[in-house]
Amino acid sequence: MRTQYKVIVVGAGSGGISIVARLLRMEPALQGDIAIIDPAEKHYYQPLWTLAGAGVTKKEVTEKQMSTVIPKGAEWLREAVEAFYPEDNIISTSSGKKIGYDYLVAAAGIEINWDGVKGLKETLGQNGVCSNYSYEHVNYTWEMIRSFKGGNAVFTHPSTPVKCGGAPQKIMYLAEDYFERSGVRKYSEVIFGTANPAIFDVEKYRIALEEVIERKDIKVKYKRDLIEIRPDQREAVFKSLETGQDEVIRYDMLHVTPPMRAPAFIRKSKLADEKGWVDVNKHTLQHNRYDNIFALGDNSSLPTSKTGAAIRKQAPLAARNLVSVIQGKAPFLNYDGYTSCPLVTGYNKLILAEFDYNKKPLETMPFNQAKERYSMYFLKRNFLPLMYWHGMLKGIM
């Protein structure tokens, strides 16, 4: 095994694969001198898990062998990173190896903290508790939706950053739609317990989603953080972020979006800021203390939503800025915080939210994207997966 590379990329998710593909296209000299480190055997297109959980698609279409998506010209090291030594330009792996680099890119994603809610890990996938954030258990979400006979259907959004901030409510809208179609909606209460103070951060889309909630008669409890599940009693315990008091809600179905955080080897390292994320300049994606380190995607400190659409904009910019630094120049491109959230509001309906750091819409379509449309649903279901596998991961979109 080699012990030195020009560039090491940590993480073979959306961000890692995308930037490696772009670097190899931009700098042919990196062929054979760039390594991507990740122990995972499979690569997933996670945005479709919402639709899998609603019975629209099969989860198997979201999975590929990691070996099939590693860009040609990069060496894949099937190792887990244990620690960073940025002053010495070295990383260590869980097997005890030490590997040197000239330049480093951190794209390690986000860690799902299943232990962050008392009782969640033990009861997930049974007792009416489901989550689309688990490939293993996503089919149980669909099982719960299609077999629901009425009662309380409870959906949650935690107080931490999460992958795709709209996903916790997307599955709720789909479930409510299915309940209506199956004739059980009139016997059901749909409840959304969210730690956020509003349904969405961007005013234009917030107003549109509030109309969706009113139309669907969904009961939203703002500033509520799920802290415990009592499966025997079928009770979900929420803490009010305003009063600190606990509120117990009985459920017949409970879809949990678990709390999330930076991976342990990131948040405990010298690369991290005080919150545990890789500390980078929000415009150049260059580390604020180590000039030869860049980061993108969910493990970064970038103050924007953690979505694949954000990575699609970050990857080409980070690649160009890194190449500039390799050439002895300064980073020259600035990221504006663009991200996108395709908000599924029912079967065949979607609001396409696009916005920047300032929470201002950055819409790409020649129409009002805050309106629910079938065309945007078709885009998410059919076109975006193709663009991901054949464009984004190839470094060409």
PLY file of the C-alpha trace (Angstrom):
ply
format ascii 1.0
element vertex 397
property float x
property float y
property float z
element edge 396
property int vertex1
property int vertex2
end_header
0.00 0.00 0.00
1.27 3.44 -0.92
1.93 5.88 1.87
1.93 9.19 -0.05
-0.45 10.84 -2.52
-0.73 14.24 -4.12
-4.41 14.47 -3.16
-6.41 12.45 -0.67
-10.19 12.69 -0.59
-11.86 11.38 2.55
-15.30 9.99 1.79
-16.78 8.31 -1.29
-20.27 9.75 -1.06
-21.77 12.36 -3.40
-19.16 15.00 -2.58
-16.10 12.77 -2.63
-16.88 10.97 -5.88
-17.94 14.20 -7.62
-14.82 16.17 -6.76
-12.47 13.29 -7.60
-14.10 12.94 -11.02
-13.72 16.67 -11.65
-10.13 16.83 -10.45
-9.16 13.98 -12.76
-10.83 15.73 -15.71
-9.15 19.04 -14.91
-5.70 17.73 -13.96
-4.71 14.59 -15.90
-1.41 14.60 -13.99
-3.35 13.48 -10.93
-4.03 10.11 -12.58
-2.71 7.51 -10.15
-1.78 10.17 -7.58
-5.19 10.75 -6.05
-6.75 8.47 -3.46
-10.27 8.27 -2.15
-10.68 6.70 1.29
-13.91 5.03 2.35
-14.63 1.59 3.84
-18.19 1.32 2.48
-19.00 -1.39 -0.05
-22.13 0.33 -1.38
-22.98 3.78 -2.71
-26.53 5.11 -2.36
-28.65 7.73 -4.08
-30.45 8.70 -0.90
-32.88 11.35 -2.23
-35.07 8.54 -3.59
-35.53 6.98 -0.16
-38.47 9.30 0.42
-40.25 7.86 -2.61
-39.24 4.33 -1.64
-40.79 4.90 1.77
-44.00 5.99 0.04
-44.16 2.95 -2.24
-43.33 4.86 -5.45
-40.04 3.13 -6.19
-37.94 0.24 -4.94
-35.06 0.99 -2.61
-32.80 -1.35 -4.59
-32.58 1.15 -7.47
-30.78 3.56 -5.12
-27.90 1.15 -4.43
-24.74 0.40 -6.42
-21.47 -1.31 -5.65
-18.92 1.31 -4.62
-16.39 -0.16 -7.04
-18.62 0.84 -9.97
-18.66 4.56 -9.10
-15.00 5.13 -8.16
-13.58 7.30 -10.98
-11.00 5.67 -13.20
-7.56 7.02 -12.34
-8.24 7.24 -8.61
-7.09 4.67 -6.09
-9.76 3.47 -3.70
-8.47 2.75 -0.20
-11.04 0.68 1.64
-10.06 2.00 5.02
-11.71 4.05 7.75
-9.94 7.27 8.73
-9.02 7.32 12.40
-7.30 10.69 12.82
-5.89 13.76 11.04
-2.46 15.31 11.60
-2.78 18.47 9.51
0.52 20.01 10.65
2.31 16.95 9.24
-0.04 16.39 6.27
-0.81 12.86 7.44
-3.90 10.82 8.19
-4.06 7.57 10.10
-6.50 4.75 9.45
-8.28 2.31 11.72
-5.82 -0.40 10.64
-2.92 1.68 11.95
-1.57 2.88 8.60
-0.28 6.43 8.19
-0.72 8.04 4.78
0.69 11.37 3.67
-0.80 13.94 1.31
0.03 17.25 -0.28
-3.62 18.27 -0.42
-6.66 16.96 1.41
-10.40 17.14 0.73
-12.83 16.23 3.51
-16.12 14.89 2.15
-17.04 12.42 4.86
-20.75 13.19 5.01
-22.84 13.24 8.16
-23.34 10.76 11.00
-26.82 9.65 11.97
-27.08 9.55 15.74
-29.63 6.79 16.33
-28.76 6.91 20.03
-29.77 10.57 20.20
-33.39 9.67 20.95
-33.97 7.36 23.89
-35.54 4.09 22.76
-35.24 4.79 19.02
-32.47 2.34 18.16
-34.15 -0.52 19.99
-37.57 -0.09 18.39
-36.76 1.14 14.86
-38.41 -1.03 12.24
-41.08 -2.35 14.61
-43.82 -1.17 16.97
-44.95 1.38 14.41
-41.62 3.27 14.42
-40.07 3.88 11.00
-37.49 6.12 9.32
-36.57 6.83 5.71
-33.05 7.66 6.88
-32.25 3.93 7.10
-31.86 1.86 3.93
-32.47 -1.23 6.02
-35.77 0.03 7.38
-37.16 2.24 4.60
-39.55 -0.50 3.45
-41.11 -0.49 6.92
-42.19 3.11 6.31
-44.19 1.96 3.31
-45.56 -0.97 5.29
-46.79 1.41 7.98
-48.34 3.84 5.48
-50.20 1.25 3.41
-51.47 -0.67 6.46
-52.51 2.43 8.44
-56.11 2.20 9.60
-56.37 5.51 11.44
-55.21 7.18 14.63
-52.17 9.42 15.14
-49.54 9.48 12.40
-46.63 11.45 13.89
-43.63 12.80 11.96
-40.56 14.49 13.46
-37.75 16.91 12.65
-34.85 17.19 15.16
-32.99 20.23 16.46
-29.76 19.26 14.65
-28.81 19.77 11.02
-30.05 16.89 8.86
-29.52 15.52 5.39
-32.09 17.19 3.17
-33.96 19.41 5.57
-37.20 18.98 3.64
-37.25 15.17 3.80
-38.89 14.96 7.26
-42.01 16.69 5.93
-42.00 15.18 2.42
-42.90 11.71 3.68
-45.61 13.28 5.84
-47.29 14.86 2.81
-47.08 11.60 0.88
-48.49 9.63 3.79
-51.37 12.08 4.21
-52.10 11.81 0.48
-52.14 8.00 0.70
-54.42 8.08 3.75
-56.84 10.23 1.75
-56.75 7.85 -1.21
-57.18 4.76 0.96
-60.15 6.21 2.83
-58.61 6.39 6.32
-57.79 10.09 6.43
-61.05 10.96 8.17
-60.06 8.63 10.99
-56.55 10.04 11.25
-54.64 12.91 12.85
-51.41 13.85 11.06
-48.98 15.56 13.45
-45.62 17.16 12.71
-43.34 17.73 15.71
-40.51 19.92 14.53
-37.72 21.66 16.45
-37.81 24.47 13.91
-39.77 27.68 14.51
-41.30 27.60 11.00
-42.12 25.04 8.35
-39.35 26.40 6.06
-36.61 29.03 6.30
-37.26 30.78 2.98
-40.33 33.01 3.11
-41.59 32.31 -0.42
-41.66 28.56 0.13
-42.78 28.88 3.76
-45.95 30.63 2.65
-46.61 27.95 0.02
-46.03 25.11 2.49
-48.24 26.71 5.12
-51.02 26.60 2.53
-50.30 22.91 1.94
-50.46 22.23 5.69
-53.75 24.10 6.01
-55.26 22.28 3.03
-54.18 18.91 4.38
-55.28 19.80 7.93
-51.91 18.81 9.43
-51.30 19.71 13.05
-47.83 21.25 13.40
-46.11 21.57 16.76
-43.19 23.97 16.37
-40.11 24.10 18.60
-40.64 20.50 19.72
-37.68 18.11 19.81
-38.26 14.35 20.06
-36.25 13.01 23.00
-37.77 9.61 23.83
-39.90 6.81 22.42
-41.90 4.51 24.69
-42.84 1.67 22.34
-44.85 -0.34 24.85
-47.17 2.60 25.42
-46.79 3.88 21.83
-45.80 7.28 23.17
-43.44 9.88 21.71
-41.94 12.35 24.17
-41.11 15.83 22.86
-39.29 18.58 24.71
-40.51 22.12 24.17
-37.58 24.29 23.14
-39.44 27.28 24.56
-40.48 26.08 28.00
-38.27 23.02 28.51
-41.36 21.02 29.42
-42.03 17.52 28.07
-45.08 16.76 25.95
-46.24 13.19 25.39
-48.03 12.32 22.15
-49.52 8.91 21.53
-48.82 7.46 18.10
-50.14 4.68 15.89
-47.39 5.41 13.36
-44.21 7.34 14.11
-41.77 8.42 11.39
-38.56 9.63 13.00
-35.92 11.86 11.50
-33.03 11.12 13.87
-30.58 13.74 15.13
-27.39 14.00 13.11
-23.86 15.31 13.59
-20.42 15.36 12.00
-18.65 11.97 11.93
-16.70 11.30 15.14
-13.29 11.31 13.45
-14.13 14.74 12.01
-15.64 16.44 15.05
-12.80 15.26 17.31
-10.08 16.43 14.91
-8.13 19.65 14.46
-10.08 20.25 11.25
-13.30 20.92 13.15
-14.87 24.14 14.34
-16.54 24.48 17.74
-19.63 22.64 16.46
-17.68 19.72 15.04
-17.88 20.53 11.32
-14.84 20.98 9.05
-14.00 24.66 9.43
-13.96 26.16 5.94
-14.40 29.54 4.31
-18.03 29.62 3.25
-17.20 31.11 -0.15
-13.97 29.38 -1.25
-14.44 26.06 0.64
-10.78 26.29 1.72
-10.01 25.48 5.34
-9.74 28.54 7.56
-6.46 27.37 9.14
-4.88 24.88 6.72
-4.49 26.22 3.19
-3.97 22.78 1.62
-7.27 21.42 2.93
-10.73 21.84 1.42
-14.14 20.46 2.41
-17.54 20.17 0.83
-20.87 18.56 1.50
-22.46 17.53 4.75
-19.31 17.41 6.90
-18.45 21.03 6.15
-19.28 24.11 8.21
-20.98 25.76 5.22
-24.11 27.48 6.55
-26.47 26.08 3.95
-28.77 23.09 3.74
-27.04 19.72 3.54
-28.34 18.47 0.20
-27.03 16.74 -2.89
-28.01 19.80 -4.92
-25.70 21.94 -2.80
-22.87 19.46 -3.41
-23.52 19.62 -7.16
-22.64 23.33 -7.00
-19.87 22.96 -4.43
-17.90 20.19 -6.18
-16.88 22.06 -9.36
-16.06 25.20 -7.37
-13.97 23.33 -4.80
-12.17 21.43 -7.55
-11.22 24.61 -9.40
-10.12 26.37 -6.25
-8.03 23.38 -5.20
-6.34 23.20 -8.60
-5.61 26.92 -8.30
-3.91 26.32 -4.94
-1.95 23.38 -6.39
-0.72 25.75 -9.08
0.50 28.18 -6.42
-2.37 30.62 -6.81
-5.21 31.73 -4.56
-8.75 30.35 -4.72
-10.70 32.52 -7.15
-14.29 31.24 -7.18
-16.93 32.08 -4.58
-19.84 29.86 -3.55
-23.08 31.75 -2.88
-24.65 29.03 -0.73
-26.92 27.70 -3.45
-28.96 24.69 -2.47
-32.14 23.08 -3.65
-34.86 21.14 -1.91
-37.45 19.33 -4.06
-40.39 19.37 -1.65
-42.74 16.54 -2.53
-46.19 17.60 -1.29
-48.09 14.51 -2.45
-48.13 11.88 -5.17
-47.35 13.74 -8.42
-46.90 17.12 -6.68
-43.72 19.01 -5.86
-42.50 22.48 -4.92
-38.91 23.03 -6.11
-37.19 25.30 -3.59
-33.87 26.84 -4.65
-32.12 29.49 -2.59
-28.81 30.95 -1.40
-27.05 31.84 1.87
-29.33 34.83 2.31
-32.47 32.67 2.05
-33.30 34.36 -1.23
-34.82 32.25 -4.03
-32.43 31.32 -6.85
-34.88 29.68 -9.18
-33.71 28.14 -12.46
-37.09 27.53 -14.08
-39.05 30.19 -16.00
-42.06 29.95 -13.69
-43.05 30.28 -10.04
-41.43 27.29 -8.35
-43.42 27.78 -5.14
-46.44 26.32 -6.94
-47.02 22.57 -6.72
-46.37 20.96 -10.09
-46.37 17.48 -11.62
-43.49 18.47 -13.91
-41.21 19.08 -10.94
-42.29 15.77 -9.38
-41.37 14.04 -12.65
-38.02 15.84 -12.55
-37.26 14.45 -9.10
-38.53 10.94 -9.71
-37.16 10.35 -13.21
-34.54 12.87 -14.28
-32.54 13.73 -11.17
-31.44 10.12 -10.51
-30.13 9.85 -14.08
-28.35 13.18 -13.72
-26.79 11.93 -10.49
-25.48 8.57 -11.71
-24.47 9.63 -15.21
-23.62 13.29 -14.75
-22.73 14.42 -11.25
-20.70 11.33 -10.30
-18.91 11.51 -13.65
-17.87 15.11 -13.04
-19.79 16.50 -15.99
-22.91 18.03 -14.36
0 1
1 2
2 3
3 4
4 5
5 6
6 7
7 8
8 9
9 10
10 11
11 12
12 13
13 14
14 15
15 16
16 17
17 18
18 19
19 20
20 21
21 22
22 23
23 24
24 25
25 26
26 27
27 28
28 29
29 30
30 31
31 32
32 33
33 34
34 35
35 36
36 37
37 38
38 39
39 40
40 41
41 42
42 43
43 44
44 45
45 46
46 47
47 48
48 49
49 50
50 51
51 52
52 53
53 54
54 55
55 56
56 57
57 58
58 59
59 60
60 61
61 62
62 63
63 64
64 65
65 66
66 67
67 68
68 69
69 70
70 71
71 72
72 73
73 74
74 75
75 76
76 77
77 78
78 79
79 80
80 81
81 82
82 83
83 84
84 85
85 86
86 87
87 88
88 89
89 90
90 91
91 92
92 93
93 94
94 95
95 96
96 97
97 98
98 99
99 100
100 101
101 102
102 103
103 104
104 105
105 106
106 107
107 108
108 109
109 110
110 111
111 112
112 113
113 114
114 115
115 116
116 117
117 118
118 119
119 120
120 121
121 122
122 123
123 124
124 125
125 126
126 127
127 128
128 129
129 130
130 131
131 132
132 133
133 134
134 135
135 136
136 137
137 138
138 139
139 140
140 141
141 142
142 143
143 144
144 145
145 146
146 147
147 148
148 149
149 150
150 151
151 152
152 153
153 154
154 155
155 156
156 157
157 158
158 159
159 160
160 161
161 162
162 163
163 164
164 165
165 166
166 167
167 168
168 169
169 170
170 171
171 172
172 173
173 174
174 175
175 176
176 177
177 178
178 179
179 180
180 181
181 182
182 183
183 184
184 185
185 186
186 187
187 188
188 189
189 190
190 191
191 192
192 193
193 194
194 195
195 196
196 197
197 198
198 199
199 200
200 201
201 202
202 203
203 204
204 205
205 206
206 207
207 208
208 209
209 210
210 211
211 212
212 213
213 214
214 215
215 216
216 217
217 218
218 219
219 220
220 221
221 222
222 223
223 224
224 225
225 226
226 227
227 228
228 229
229 230
230 231
231 232
232 233
233 234
234 235
235 236
236 237
237 238
238 239
239 240
240 241
241 242
242 243
243 244
244 245
245 246
246 247
247 248
248 249
249 250
250 251
251 252
252 253
253 254
254 255
255 256
256 257
257 258
258 259
259 260
260 261
261 262
262 263
263 264
264 265
265 266
266 267
267 268
268 269
269 270
270 271
271 272
272 273
273 274
274 275
275 276
276 277
277 278
278 279
279 280
280 281
281 282
282 283
283 284
284 285
285 286
286 287
287 288
288 289
289 290
290 291
291 292
292 293
293 294
294 295
295 296
296 297
297 298
298 299
299 300
300 301
301 302
302 303
303 304
304 305
305 306
306 307
307 308
308 309
309 310
310 311
311 312
312 313
313 314
314 315
315 316
316 317
317 318
318 319
319 320
320 321
321 322
322 323
323 324
324 325
325 326
326 327
327 328
328 329
329 330
330 331
331 332
332 333
333 334
334 335
335 336
336 337
337 338
338 339
339 340
340 341
341 342
342 343
343 344
344 345
345 346
346 347
347 348
348 349
349 350
350 351
351 352
352 353
353 354
354 355
355 356
356 357
357 358
358 359
359 360
360 361
361 362
362 363
363 364
364 365
365 366
366 367
367 368
368 369
369 370
370 371
371 372
372 373
373 374
374 375
375 376
376 377
377 378
378 379
379 380
380 381
381 382
382 383
383 384
384 385
385 386
386 387
387 388
388 389
389 390
390 391
391 392
392 393
393 394
394 395
395 396
